[in-house]
Every structure is written in C-alpha cells, then in structure tokens.
Amino acid sequence: MEINEKTRVEELLNACGRMEEFFVQRGMYCKTCKGRVNCTLKKVAYYYGLLPLENWLEEVRGYYKKVCQKPKVVKSPSRE
C-alpha cells in the first residue's frame, strides 16, 4: 500500500487494524475525523498541526512498515 497525503485514514485502518494503535498513542481519535469518512492524512496533519507534512507521512509509513508489513524472508542459496 502506498501511503501519501491523499491516503484516507479509513483505508489505513482497513488495510491494517493495528494502525489504530498509532493514532491512539498520539492522542488522535480520527477514525472518522469528526464524522467524515473521507479523512486524509493531509487533513489529519493540518488538524493536529503536524507540519511539515512530509515528516508526518514518514512517521506513518515507518509505523506501517514496522507493524503491518511482514518482513521478507531472504533465503540463502543452498549449498549442494
């Protein structure tokens, strides 16, 4: 999943339920952004004053990678 300023919070939560922890840890209850389901990461950043925007997006991406994406297992070449 590509995460950018237009990514909707709802999409993130649907893709990975553990992302809700990320918002709760920061004191953000933005599952619906005051009832709007089209809440984007850009809107969240402005609402909570999380500027510059790119730093906030990097934080979201980092957390998503850490808890939602399974690490790729690299197999070593077999020795025969």
N, C-alpha and C positions, 0 to 999 in steps of 0.2 A: 504494500500500500504506500503510495506516495503522499507524504504529508507536506502541505503548503498552507499559505494563508487562507485559501478558499476551502480547505478541508473542514467539513462540518463536524462538530463535536459528537453529534449523534452517530455519524459514520465511524468515528474512532471507537466509541463505546460498543457499537455493534460488532466491529472487527475484533475487538479485544476488551472483554469486560473488565480486565484489570486496569485499564486506563482510568476508570472511575477513581481508583486509589490516588492516581496522580493529581487529579483535581481536588479531591478531598484533603490531601496532605497540604495543599496550598490554600485551604480555606475557601475554595471556589465551589459553590454548588451551581454548576452551569450545565446540568444535564439538559435543560431546555432553555437556558438563558432567558429567564423571566417569561417562560411560556412559549417562546418562539423556537420551533424545531429547526429553523434554518440558521442556527447559531454557528458561525465560523470561527476558526482560531484567531482570525484578524479582529473580529468583534470582541472576542474574549480579551485579547491583548489591550485593546483600547478601553474596554470597560474597567479592567483592573489596573490600567496604567503600566502594562508590561512592555515598555518600549526600551530599546529598539526592537522592532518586530522580529528581525532575523534571530536575535539571541533567544527569544521566547520559542520560536519554531525549532531551533536546535535543541532546546531543552525537551520539548515534546518528542522530537524524533529520537533523541537519545534514550528517553524513558521507554518509548515504544519498542525500540530495538532490544533494550535490555530485558523487558518483561514479556513482550508479546511475540517476538520472533525467536524461533528455535535456532540455536547455534548450528551452523553447518558442520557436520562431522566430516573431517577430511581423513580419508583412509590412506595409510601409507602403502606404497607399492609393495606387492607381495614378493617375497624373496624365494624364488624357486630354483 
